[in-house]
Structures are given as structure tokens and as C-alpha cells.
Amino acid sequence: MSTLSYDATGAARQAHEQHLPALLEDRIATRIFAKDHTLWGPGAEQESAVRLGWVEAATVSQPLVGEILELRDALKAEGVRRIVLCGMGGSSLAPEVIAGTAGVELTVLDSTDPEQVSAALADRLAETAIVVSSKSGSTVETDSQRRIFEQAFTDAGIDAKSRIIIVTDPGSPLDKASREAGYRAVFNADPNVGGRFSALTAFGLVPCGLAGVDIQAFLDEAEEAAEILNEDSEDNIGLALGTALGGTNPLRNKIVIAEDGSGIVGFADWAEQLIAESTGKLGTGVLPVVAGPASPEATLGAPDVLVVRLVAADADVQLGENEVAIAGGLATQMMVWEFATAVAGRLLGINPYDQPDVEAAKIAARGLLDAQPEPTPANFTDGAIEVRGGEWLGGAATAAEAVSALLSELGPDNYLSVQAYFDRLAYASLEGLRDELAAVTGRPVTFGWGPRFLHSTGQFHKGGPAIGVFLQVTAAAATDLAIPDRPFTLGKLISAQAAGDAQVLSEHGRPVLRLHLTDRPAGVKQLQELVTSLAGQAAPSTES
């Protein structure tokens, strides 16, 4: 197994000292691996009883390896060299990290943006197979992507059935429909594993294995990590991380996760969903903030922030106050963080396996798709940006004034969430706004691409403490895509998803500023210049 190490200072170290005796006395580690569904209280028992399969996933998934490699070789022999993954949330985030860290090409399509989907369709379709990953098949994004690719294969004279691989729960509607349709392969995952804990199941292994990742070595490493975590020992790093995430007093509920030399590509994006969706409910929880080692949140020392640095095994790390450093290989880290999240859930007094508020935005989006109302009129338009906001906008007459008005809503315990609903690959530079806004506000800032964050931090934003302030950015598309046998296009779908989420956030009393870019290149440039101008001014005080 890769070297696993952990160090902590300040509040994280104190939390470990405070909670470790009880965790050991209650045999939390061995009870988790024994799948004891009573650990999170009576209200969580029903859900926990069918969600603890992750503890043995590395072993249970071993028989899949041969089947995946056999299919990979067959596809290669047919000239298929490109794998596109159609999935959302846990079905896409884990494979993206696994493939990226291994240096293997995997196209992850977790978007309903018509321009991003069009770009994926236009790239080497003749050499492409798609993996459609969904526990039930009801995920609207994934269903839409499958329909569009199936039509594209057929239009190109390619046997669509030979290029579609399904990953789903056994007996699900998608399982039955896919077998009846005669798709190339159907892989069943363990139904007793939730999506965000599914990295070591078929959901993580099938797309990565087909793309060329050494999934046997990945599983072997995870098995060894599980053996180490399954010990009621004061040296159990999973217990230590769990106390850091959920046991600080007072609770440091912004967890800044910074890649700092670990070599793992995009790990914080995966951990973000795991932690936010598992803990953000009942008005509590901890918010992961994906940042860099020198990002403002990692250096400001705010009292509600804990910094976790992902480091190399042999790194000589000098930790600041209230920081954690953790090192280990990817499979090891995934096991440790899943385990630690379960421990944090117990300390926080919540059920880490449900996501009660994720559905709210889906319902709102479906309602908007069915009704297809006219868009809410803009408060005003400034250049390539239409501005929509609440009473807190006051007399704002420019986009810059609107953003400033939103930022003035931030208090000493708040965070800012930036949510961009368009092509995350073509406009990846927009993520640079995160650090600039963190510097301006002196508060933690998250950046999420819609609609994928709806399956991730979306749970915390609505179910966690009411401390979020939201900047939503949508954009007009130069093209649109019809969805076969559906009464709406991708453009209408992503618009409904954005509007539905904004509606739910507003109903929860959260301030939401909606900026719609009427022209993508011009609007992005205007927004970036606007934020850079704000960053050039003195950052406002965050003292209460």
C-alpha cells in the first residue's frame, strides 16, 4: 500500500484528543466495517442499513476486473479508442479523478450545456463508446446524454447498441430497459452503496478500466487501506480525519481542501461531493472549499475555517495553525475519506447516507420544464450581462454594483458560492474568479459548474446552515440540441435547472444574484474584468 501519513495542529489536533477516547471505547472503526447501521441514530437506521456496502467494495468488486478488461480489449480490436462517460455526481467525479491521476484519457460528460455536449459529439465519434452510469436511470442529465449519443451513432451509420455500455443497480428500470434494448454490456453495481461512496464499485471501475486504468492495482491498494482502517486504534488515521472534519469545537464548518503536491488530480472535487452531500443537512454540516495551497482561505486564518492539505508522502510540511496534512495514494485516500466522512456524520449527529434537499431543485426544474414559463424579466442589462436579483440589489444599476451589493450580504460566518451553468471545459478559466473573490471578501468561496454541483454541494447549500450567498452565472448558447423523444431541448433543460435551483435557494431565504451572459465570450470577458476590478480595490473588513 502507498504510504499513509497524517499530521494536525490547533483545532484539528484538539478535536482528535477530545473525541478519540469515546470513538475507541465505542469501537466505531470495527463497527463501521461490520456494517453496524445503528451508529448514526434511530432516524438513520433504515437508510444506513442499505448504504454500508462501501466498506467491502474493494473486495466485492474484484470479479468485475476480468469482465471490464475483456470488454476493453474487444472494443480496442474494433477501433474504439475513446470512452465518454455520461454520468452525474458520484458516477462522474470518482472516474474523473481516477483517470486523471493515472494520466488516462476519459471524456467526462456531466453537463447539459448544449455547447459542451456538441463538442463531445464532434470529437472522434467513429472511435467512441459511451458508458452511461446511473443507479436508477432516472437522472435526467444522463438519460438525455444517452438519447443524444444513440441518435448520433445511428445518424453516422454506427450500430449504436454496440457502442453503449450501462452501469446501474441490478433490477433498476435502466437495467431492465438496457438489456431489452440489447446494448453492448450492462454492469451491475452493488445497490447497497450510495453514489458518492461508489468509487470502488462498477461506477468507478467500468469507465476507468475501459479507458485504460490499472483497476486491479487500484482495488488491491484499497483492500489494504480497508484492513488498516478496520482497527480500533489510536493510530487510525481515518478516525483522526473524521474528528477534524466533524469534531472541532466550536465547529469549523468550512473545510478548505488544498492540493499541495500529492500528485492526485482533482481529488478535492471528489471529496467536495462526498463531504457536502453527506453532512450538509438539518441546518448543520461542513462545507468543503476546493482551493490551492496559497489561496486566500488557506492563509487568512479565519476562525470558521480548517485547512486540509493533500501532500506527498515524503513531503516536509510545515503546518500553520488549525491545519491538517494527509498523504497517501488515490485508492487509500478514497477509503480514508469515505471512512472519515462516516465518522464525522456520527460526531455531527446526522445521517451521512441521505440527501433530503437534493430533490428540491430537481422538482423545481421539472416544474419549469413542464410549464415552460417566460423567463423572469431582468432588473437591468449591462453590456453582455442581464442582471436579476432581490430587494437587496437596492439602487444597483451596473453589473459591478450588483455584485458589490451581493457581496455586502456576506457576514463574518458566511460563504460565497459561485455557480456557472455552461461549458466547464471551454471556459475553465472562469474558475480563476474564485481566488479573486475570496481575496475581495475575506470569506470562503466555492465554485461549482452547473448542473453537476446540484448533485454535490447543492445539498449543503439548501440543507446546511443558512450562511450561503449565491452568484449564479448562466449563458446563452450559440447552438442547441434536441433530445430525442423529449419535449424539451438541452438549452431549455439547463435553463430550467438554473432557474429551479435559484428559486429553491430564494425560497430558503438565501440571497441569489443571477447574471445571464447574452454572449458567452463577451460576457465572460466582462465578468472577469469586473471581478478583477473589485479585486484591485481594498478587501472589505470581515470583522463582526
C-alpha positions as CSV (number, residue, x, y, z in Angstrom):
1,M,0.0,0.0,0.0
2,S,1.1,3.6,-0.6
3,T,2.5,5.4,2.4
4,L,-0.3,6.9,4.5
5,S,0.5,9.7,6.9
6,Y,-1.3,12.4,8.9
7,D,-0.5,15.4,11.0
8,A,-2.7,18.1,12.5
9,T,-2.4,21.3,14.5
10,G,-4.7,23.5,16.5
11,A,-8.4,22.8,16.5
12,A,-8.0,19.6,14.5
13,R,-5.5,18.1,17.0
14,Q,-7.7,19.2,19.9
15,A,-10.7,17.5,18.3
16,H,-8.8,14.3,18.0
17,E,-7.8,14.4,21.6
18,Q,-11.3,15.2,22.7
19,H,-13.2,12.5,20.7
20,L,-10.7,9.7,20.3
21,P,-11.3,8.0,23.7
22,A,-15.1,7.7,23.1
23,L,-14.6,6.5,19.5
24,L,-12.3,3.8,20.7
25,E,-14.5,2.8,23.6
26,D,-17.5,2.6,21.3
27,R,-15.4,0.5,18.8
28,I,-16.5,2.9,16.0
29,A,-13.9,1.7,13.4
30,T,-14.7,-2.1,13.7
31,R,-18.4,-1.4,13.9
32,I,-18.4,0.6,10.7
33,F,-16.6,-2.3,8.9
34,A,-19.1,-4.7,10.5
35,K,-21.8,-2.6,8.8
36,D,-23.5,-1.6,12.1
37,H,-26.4,0.5,10.8
38,T,-27.2,1.8,14.3
39,L,-24.2,4.1,14.6
40,W,-25.9,7.3,13.3
41,G,-29.1,7.1,15.4
42,P,-32.6,5.6,15.1
43,G,-33.6,8.1,12.4
44,A,-30.8,7.0,10.1
45,E,-31.1,3.2,10.6
46,Q,-33.3,2.4,7.7
47,E,-31.1,4.3,5.2
48,S,-27.8,3.2,6.8
49,A,-28.9,-0.5,6.6
50,V,-28.7,-0.4,2.8
51,R,-25.8,2.0,2.3
52,L,-22.8,0.4,4.0
53,G,-21.6,-1.8,1.2
54,W,-18.8,0.7,0.5
55,V,-16.7,-0.8,3.4
56,E,-16.2,-4.0,1.4
57,A,-16.4,-2.6,-2.1
58,A,-12.8,-3.2,-2.9
59,T,-13.2,-7.0,-2.3
60,V,-16.8,-7.3,-3.7
61,S,-15.7,-5.6,-7.0
62,Q,-12.8,-7.9,-7.7
63,P,-14.8,-10.2,-10.1
64,L,-15.6,-7.2,-12.3
65,V,-12.0,-6.7,-13.3
66,G,-11.8,-9.6,-15.8
67,E,-15.1,-8.6,-17.4
68,I,-14.1,-5.0,-17.8
69,L,-10.7,-5.8,-19.3
70,E,-12.2,-8.3,-21.7
71,L,-14.6,-5.7,-23.0
72,R,-11.8,-3.1,-23.2
73,D,-9.8,-5.5,-25.4
74,A,-12.8,-6.2,-27.6
75,L,-13.5,-2.5,-28.1
76,K,-9.9,-1.8,-29.0
77,A,-10.0,-4.5,-31.6
78,E,-13.0,-2.8,-33.2
79,G,-11.1,0.5,-33.3
80,V,-12.8,2.1,-30.3
81,R,-10.2,4.2,-28.5
82,R,-12.2,6.9,-26.8
83,I,-14.5,6.4,-23.8
84,V,-17.1,9.0,-23.0
85,L,-18.7,8.8,-19.5
86,C,-22.3,10.0,-19.2
87,G,-22.9,10.4,-15.5
88,M,-23.6,12.9,-12.7
89,G,-22.3,13.3,-9.2
90,G,-20.6,10.2,-7.8
91,S,-21.0,8.5,-11.1
92,S,-18.7,11.0,-12.8
93,L,-16.5,12.6,-10.1
94,A,-14.7,9.5,-9.0
95,P,-13.9,8.2,-12.5
96,E,-12.6,11.7,-13.5
97,V,-10.1,11.7,-10.5
98,I,-9.0,8.1,-11.1
99,A,-8.4,8.5,-14.8
100,G,-6.8,12.0,-14.4
101,T,-4.4,10.7,-11.8
102,A,-3.5,7.7,-13.9
103,G,-2.9,10.0,-16.9
104,V,-5.5,8.2,-19.0
105,E,-7.9,9.9,-21.3
106,L,-11.6,9.8,-20.2
107,T,-14.1,12.2,-21.5
108,V,-16.5,13.0,-18.6
109,L,-19.8,14.4,-19.8
110,D,-21.6,15.6,-16.7
111,S,-23.3,18.6,-18.3
112,T,-26.5,19.6,-20.0
113,D,-24.9,22.6,-21.7
114,P,-25.6,22.2,-25.4
115,E,-22.2,23.6,-26.5
116,Q,-20.3,21.2,-24.2
117,V,-22.3,18.2,-25.3
118,S,-22.0,19.3,-29.0
119,A,-18.2,19.4,-28.6
120,A,-18.2,15.9,-27.2
121,L,-20.3,14.6,-30.1
122,A,-18.0,16.2,-32.6
123,D,-14.8,14.5,-31.3
124,R,-13.9,11.2,-32.9
125,L,-17.4,9.7,-32.8
126,A,-16.3,6.8,-35.0
127,E,-13.8,5.8,-32.3
128,T,-16.1,6.4,-29.4
129,A,-18.1,4.2,-26.9
130,I,-20.2,5.7,-24.1
131,V,-20.6,4.5,-20.6
132,V,-24.0,5.5,-19.2
133,S,-23.8,5.5,-15.4
134,S,-27.0,5.9,-13.2
135,K,-28.2,3.9,-10.2
136,S,-31.8,4.0,-11.5
137,G,-31.7,5.6,-14.9
138,S,-34.0,8.4,-13.9
139,T,-31.3,11.0,-13.8
140,V,-32.5,13.5,-16.5
141,E,-29.0,14.6,-17.5
142,T,-27.7,11.1,-18.1
143,D,-30.8,10.0,-19.9
144,S,-30.7,13.0,-22.2
145,Q,-27.0,12.3,-23.0
146,R,-27.7,8.7,-23.8
147,R,-30.5,9.6,-26.1
148,I,-28.5,12.2,-28.0
149,F,-25.4,9.9,-28.4
150,E,-27.6,7.0,-29.5
151,Q,-29.2,9.2,-32.2
152,A,-25.7,10.5,-33.3
153,F,-24.3,7.0,-33.6
154,T,-27.3,5.9,-35.7
155,D,-27.1,9.0,-37.9
156,A,-23.4,8.3,-38.5
157,G,-24.1,4.7,-39.7
158,I,-22.7,3.2,-36.5
159,D,-24.5,0.4,-34.7
160,A,-25.5,2.4,-31.6
161,K,-26.2,-0.7,-29.5
162,S,-22.6,-1.9,-29.9
163,R,-21.2,1.4,-28.5
164,I,-23.4,1.8,-25.4
165,I,-22.3,0.3,-22.0
166,I,-24.5,0.7,-19.0
167,V,-23.6,0.8,-15.3
168,T,-26.6,0.6,-13.0
169,D,-28.1,-1.1,-10.0
170,P,-29.5,-4.6,-10.5
171,G,-33.2,-4.7,-11.3
172,S,-33.4,-0.9,-11.9
173,P,-35.6,0.4,-14.7
174,L,-32.4,1.2,-16.6
175,D,-31.1,-2.3,-16.1
176,K,-34.2,-3.9,-17.5
177,A,-34.6,-1.4,-20.4
178,S,-30.9,-1.7,-21.4
179,R,-31.0,-5.5,-21.5
180,E,-34.1,-5.4,-23.6
181,A,-32.5,-2.8,-25.9
182,G,-29.5,-5.1,-26.5
183,Y,-26.8,-2.6,-25.5
184,R,-23.2,-3.8,-25.7
185,A,-22.9,-4.6,-22.0
186,V,-24.7,-4.0,-18.7
187,F,-22.7,-3.9,-15.5
188,N,-24.4,-4.0,-12.2
189,A,-23.1,-2.2,-9.1
190,D,-23.7,-3.1,-5.5
191,P,-27.1,-1.5,-4.7
192,N,-26.0,-1.1,-1.1
193,V,-23.6,1.7,-1.9
194,G,-24.7,5.3,-2.4
195,G,-23.5,7.2,-5.4
196,R,-20.9,9.4,-3.6
197,F,-19.4,6.3,-1.9
198,S,-19.2,4.3,-5.2
199,A,-15.6,5.0,-6.4
200,L,-14.6,1.3,-5.8
201,T,-17.8,-0.2,-7.4
202,A,-18.7,-0.6,-11.0
203,F,-19.4,3.1,-11.2
204,G,-15.8,4.0,-10.7
205,L,-14.2,0.9,-12.3
206,V,-16.0,0.4,-15.6
207,P,-15.3,3.7,-17.3
208,C,-11.8,3.9,-15.9
209,G,-11.0,0.3,-16.8
210,L,-12.3,0.7,-20.3
211,A,-10.2,3.9,-20.7
212,G,-7.0,2.0,-19.7
213,V,-6.5,2.5,-15.9
214,D,-4.9,-0.4,-14.0
215,I,-8.0,-1.1,-11.9
216,Q,-6.6,-4.3,-10.4
217,A,-3.8,-2.4,-8.7
218,F,-6.3,0.3,-7.7
219,L,-8.6,-2.3,-5.9
220,D,-5.6,-4.0,-4.3
221,E,-4.4,-0.8,-2.7
222,A,-7.9,-0.1,-1.5
223,E,-8.2,-3.5,0.1
224,E,-5.0,-2.9,2.1
225,A,-6.3,0.5,3.2
226,A,-9.5,-1.1,4.4
227,E,-7.6,-3.5,6.6
228,I,-5.7,-0.6,8.3
229,L,-8.9,1.4,8.9
230,N,-10.7,-1.6,10.4
231,E,-8.9,-1.2,13.7
232,D,-10.0,0.5,16.9
233,S,-6.6,2.0,17.3
234,E,-5.4,5.4,18.4
235,D,-3.2,5.4,15.3
236,N,-6.2,5.1,13.0
237,I,-5.8,8.0,10.5
238,G,-9.4,7.7,9.4
239,L,-10.6,8.4,13.0
240,A,-8.2,11.3,13.2
241,L,-9.5,12.9,9.9
242,G,-13.1,12.2,10.9
243,T,-12.6,14.2,14.2
244,A,-11.0,17.0,12.2
245,L,-14.0,17.2,9.8
246,G,-16.8,16.9,12.2
247,G,-15.5,17.3,15.8
248,T,-13.9,20.7,16.2
249,N,-15.3,22.9,18.9
250,P,-16.7,25.4,18.0
251,L,-17.3,23.7,14.7
252,R,-15.0,24.9,11.9
253,N,-17.6,24.3,9.2
254,K,-15.6,25.4,6.2
255,I,-13.1,22.7,5.2
256,V,-10.5,24.2,2.7
257,I,-9.1,21.2,0.8
258,A,-5.9,22.2,-1.0
259,E,-3.8,20.1,-3.4
260,D,-0.3,20.6,-2.2
261,G,1.9,18.2,-4.0
262,S,0.0,14.9,-3.6
263,G,0.0,14.2,-7.3
264,I,-3.7,13.3,-7.2
265,V,-5.6,15.1,-9.9
266,G,-8.9,16.7,-8.9
267,F,-9.2,14.8,-5.6
268,A,-10.8,17.8,-3.8
269,D,-13.6,17.9,-6.4
270,W,-14.5,14.3,-5.5
271,A,-14.1,14.9,-1.7
272,E,-16.3,18.0,-2.1
273,Q,-19.4,16.0,-3.0
274,L,-18.6,13.2,-0.5
275,I,-18.5,15.7,2.4
276,A,-21.1,18.3,1.4
277,E,-23.8,15.9,0.4
278,S,-23.1,13.6,3.4
279,T,-23.0,16.2,6.1
280,G,-25.0,19.3,4.9
281,K,-28.4,18.7,6.3
282,L,-30.7,19.5,9.3
283,G,-29.1,23.0,9.4
284,T,-25.7,21.7,10.1
285,G,-22.7,20.2,8.3
286,V,-19.3,21.2,6.9
287,L,-18.7,22.9,3.6
288,P,-15.7,21.7,1.5
289,V,-13.9,24.5,-0.3
290,V,-11.7,23.4,-3.2
291,A,-8.7,25.7,-3.2
292,G,-4.9,25.9,-3.9
293,P,-2.2,25.9,-1.3
294,A,-1.8,29.7,-1.5
295,S,-5.5,30.5,-1.9
296,P,-6.8,33.3,0.4
297,E,-8.8,30.9,2.6
298,A,-5.7,28.8,3.2
299,T,-3.7,31.7,4.6
300,L,-6.2,34.1,6.3
301,G,-6.7,32.1,9.5
302,A,-10.5,32.7,9.7
303,P,-12.0,31.1,12.9
304,D,-14.5,29.1,11.0
305,V,-12.0,27.5,8.6
306,L,-9.9,24.4,8.8
307,V,-7.3,23.8,6.1
308,V,-6.6,20.2,4.9
309,R,-3.5,19.9,2.7
310,L,-3.1,16.9,0.4
311,V,0.7,16.3,0.3
312,A,3.3,13.9,-1.0
313,A,4.2,11.0,1.3
314,D,7.8,12.3,1.7
315,A,7.0,16.0,2.0
316,D,8.4,18.0,4.8
317,V,5.3,20.1,5.6
318,Q,5.3,23.0,8.0
319,L,1.7,23.3,9.1
320,G,0.2,26.6,10.1
321,E,-2.3,26.9,13.0
322,N,-5.5,24.8,12.5
323,E,-4.3,22.7,9.6
324,V,-4.2,19.1,8.6
325,A,-1.7,17.4,6.2
326,I,-2.6,14.0,4.8
327,A,-0.6,11.8,2.3
328,G,-1.5,8.6,0.6
329,G,-2.2,7.0,-2.8
330,L,-5.5,7.7,-4.5
331,A,-7.3,4.5,-3.6
332,T,-6.0,4.8,0.0
333,Q,-7.2,8.4,0.3
334,M,-10.6,7.5,-1.1
335,M,-11.1,4.8,1.6
336,V,-9.8,7.1,4.3
337,W,-12.1,10.0,3.4
338,E,-15.2,7.8,3.0
339,F,-14.5,6.3,6.4
340,A,-13.8,9.8,7.9
341,T,-17.0,11.2,6.5
342,A,-18.9,8.4,8.2
343,V,-17.2,9.2,11.5
344,A,-17.9,12.9,11.0
345,G,-21.5,12.2,10.5
346,R,-21.7,10.4,13.8
347,L,-20.0,13.4,15.6
348,L,-22.3,15.9,13.9
349,G,-25.4,13.8,14.8
350,I,-26.6,13.4,11.2
351,N,-27.3,10.6,8.7
352,P,-24.4,10.7,6.2
353,Y,-26.2,8.5,3.7
354,D,-29.2,10.5,2.7
355,Q,-29.6,13.7,0.7
356,P,-33.0,15.1,1.5
357,D,-32.6,18.5,-0.1
358,V,-31.1,17.5,-3.5
359,E,-34.5,16.5,-4.8
360,A,-36.0,20.0,-4.2
361,A,-34.0,21.6,-7.1
362,K,-34.9,18.6,-9.4
363,I,-38.6,19.1,-8.7
364,A,-38.5,22.8,-9.3
365,A,-36.6,22.2,-12.6
366,R,-39.2,19.6,-13.7
367,G,-42.0,22.1,-12.9
368,L,-40.4,24.8,-15.0
369,L,-39.8,22.3,-17.9
370,D,-43.5,21.3,-17.8
371,A,-44.9,24.8,-17.6
372,Q,-42.1,26.5,-19.7
373,P,-42.9,30.0,-18.4
374,E,-41.4,33.1,-19.9
375,P,-38.0,34.0,-18.3
376,T,-38.2,36.3,-15.3
377,P,-37.5,39.9,-16.7
378,A,-34.1,41.2,-15.9
379,N,-33.7,44.0,-13.4
380,F,-31.5,45.7,-15.9
381,T,-28.9,44.9,-18.6
382,D,-25.3,46.0,-18.6
383,G,-23.3,45.2,-21.7
384,A,-23.5,41.5,-22.3
385,I,-24.9,40.8,-18.8
386,E,-28.5,40.6,-17.8
387,V,-28.9,41.1,-14.0
388,R,-31.6,39.6,-11.8
389,G,-31.7,39.9,-8.1
390,G,-33.8,40.5,-5.0
391,E,-34.6,43.6,-2.9
392,W,-31.0,43.7,-1.6
393,L,-29.9,44.9,-5.0
394,G,-31.0,48.4,-3.9
395,G,-30.2,51.0,-6.4
396,A,-27.6,49.0,-8.3
397,A,-27.6,50.0,-12.0
398,T,-24.5,48.1,-13.3
399,A,-23.3,44.5,-13.1
400,A,-20.4,45.7,-10.9
401,E,-22.7,47.4,-8.5
402,A,-25.0,44.3,-8.4
403,V,-22.0,42.1,-7.5
404,S,-20.9,44.6,-4.8
405,A,-24.4,44.6,-3.4
406,L,-24.4,40.8,-3.2
407,L,-21.0,40.7,-1.5
408,S,-22.3,43.2,1.1
409,E,-24.7,40.5,2.2
410,L,-21.7,38.4,3.4
411,G,-21.3,38.4,7.2
412,P,-18.5,37.0,9.3
413,D,-19.8,33.4,9.2
414,N,-21.0,33.4,5.6
415,Y,-19.5,31.9,2.4
416,L,-20.0,32.9,-1.3
417,S,-21.0,30.2,-3.8
418,V,-20.3,30.9,-7.5
419,Q,-22.3,28.7,-9.8
420,A,-21.7,28.7,-13.6
421,Y,-24.2,26.9,-15.8
422,F,-22.3,26.4,-19.1
423,D,-19.3,24.7,-20.7
424,R,-16.8,23.9,-18.0
425,L,-14.2,22.8,-20.4
426,A,-14.2,25.7,-22.9
427,Y,-14.4,28.3,-20.1
428,A,-12.3,26.6,-17.4
429,S,-10.5,30.0,-16.9
430,L,-13.6,31.3,-15.2
431,E,-12.7,29.3,-12.1
432,G,-9.9,31.9,-11.6
433,L,-12.7,34.2,-10.2
434,R,-12.8,32.0,-7.1
435,D,-9.5,33.2,-5.6
436,E,-10.1,36.8,-6.7
437,L,-13.5,36.8,-4.9
438,A,-12.0,35.2,-1.8
439,A,-9.4,37.9,-1.7
440,V,-12.1,40.6,-2.1
441,T,-14.4,39.3,0.5
442,G,-12.1,37.7,3.0
443,R,-14.6,34.8,3.1
444,P,-14.5,31.2,1.8
445,V,-15.7,30.9,-1.8
446,T,-16.8,27.8,-3.6
447,F,-17.0,27.5,-7.4
448,G,-19.4,24.9,-8.9
449,W,-20.3,24.1,-12.5
450,G,-24.0,23.6,-13.1
451,P,-25.7,21.3,-13.2
452,R,-23.1,18.9,-11.8
453,F,-22.8,20.7,-8.4
454,L,-26.5,20.2,-7.9
455,H,-25.5,16.5,-7.2
456,S,-22.7,17.7,-4.9
457,T,-22.6,20.9,-2.8
458,G,-26.2,21.5,-3.8
459,Q,-27.3,19.5,-0.7
460,F,-25.2,21.7,1.7
461,H,-26.4,25.0,0.1
462,K,-30.0,24.1,0.9
463,G,-29.9,21.7,3.8
464,G,-26.9,23.0,5.7
465,P,-26.7,26.2,7.9
466,A,-28.3,29.2,6.3
467,I,-25.0,31.0,5.7
468,G,-24.7,30.9,1.9
469,V,-24.7,33.9,-0.5
470,F,-25.0,32.9,-4.2
471,L,-23.8,34.2,-7.5
472,Q,-25.3,32.3,-10.4
473,V,-23.9,32.7,-13.9
474,T,-25.8,31.4,-16.9
475,A,-25.0,31.9,-20.6
476,A,-26.8,31.9,-23.9
477,A,-25.7,29.2,-26.3
478,A,-24.8,29.6,-29.9
479,T,-26.4,26.2,-30.6
480,D,-29.0,23.9,-29.1
481,L,-29.6,20.2,-29.2
482,A,-32.8,18.4,-29.4
483,I,-33.3,15.4,-27.0
484,P,-34.9,12.5,-28.9
485,D,-38.4,11.7,-27.7
486,R,-38.3,14.5,-25.2
487,P,-40.4,17.7,-25.4
488,F,-37.5,19.9,-24.4
489,T,-34.0,20.7,-25.7
490,L,-30.7,20.7,-23.8
491,G,-30.8,24.5,-23.8
492,K,-34.3,24.5,-22.1
493,L,-33.2,21.8,-19.7
494,I,-30.1,23.7,-18.4
495,S,-32.1,26.9,-18.2
496,A,-34.8,25.2,-16.1
497,Q,-32.1,23.6,-13.8
498,A,-30.5,27.0,-13.1
499,A,-33.9,28.8,-12.6
500,G,-35.2,25.9,-10.4
501,D,-32.2,26.0,-8.2
502,A,-32.3,29.8,-7.8
503,Q,-36.0,29.5,-7.0
504,V,-35.3,27.0,-4.2
505,L,-32.4,28.9,-2.8
506,S,-34.5,32.1,-2.7
507,E,-37.4,30.2,-1.0
508,H,-34.8,29.3,1.6
509,G,-34.1,33.0,2.2
510,R,-30.7,32.9,0.5
511,P,-29.5,36.0,-1.5
512,V,-29.1,34.9,-5.2
513,L,-27.7,37.2,-7.9
514,R,-28.3,35.8,-11.3
515,L,-26.1,37.1,-14.2
516,H,-27.1,35.9,-17.6
517,L,-24.4,36.3,-20.3
518,T,-26.2,37.1,-23.6
519,D,-22.9,36.5,-25.5
520,R,-20.5,33.9,-24.0
521,P,-17.1,35.3,-25.0
522,A,-18.1,38.9,-24.4
523,G,-19.9,38.2,-21.2
524,V,-17.1,36.1,-19.7
525,K,-14.6,38.8,-20.5
526,Q,-16.9,41.5,-19.0
527,L,-17.4,39.4,-15.8
528,Q,-13.7,38.6,-15.4
529,E,-12.8,42.3,-15.8
530,L,-15.5,43.2,-13.3
531,V,-14.2,40.9,-10.6
532,T,-10.5,41.8,-11.3
533,S,-11.5,45.5,-10.8
534,L,-13.1,44.6,-7.5
535,A,-10.0,42.6,-6.5
536,G,-7.9,45.7,-7.2
537,Q,-9.8,47.6,-4.5
538,A,-9.2,47.1,-0.8
539,A,-10.9,44.0,0.5
540,P,-13.7,44.8,2.9
541,S,-13.3,44.0,6.6
542,T,-14.8,40.7,7.8
543,E,-14.9,41.7,11.5
544,S,-18.3,41.4,13.1
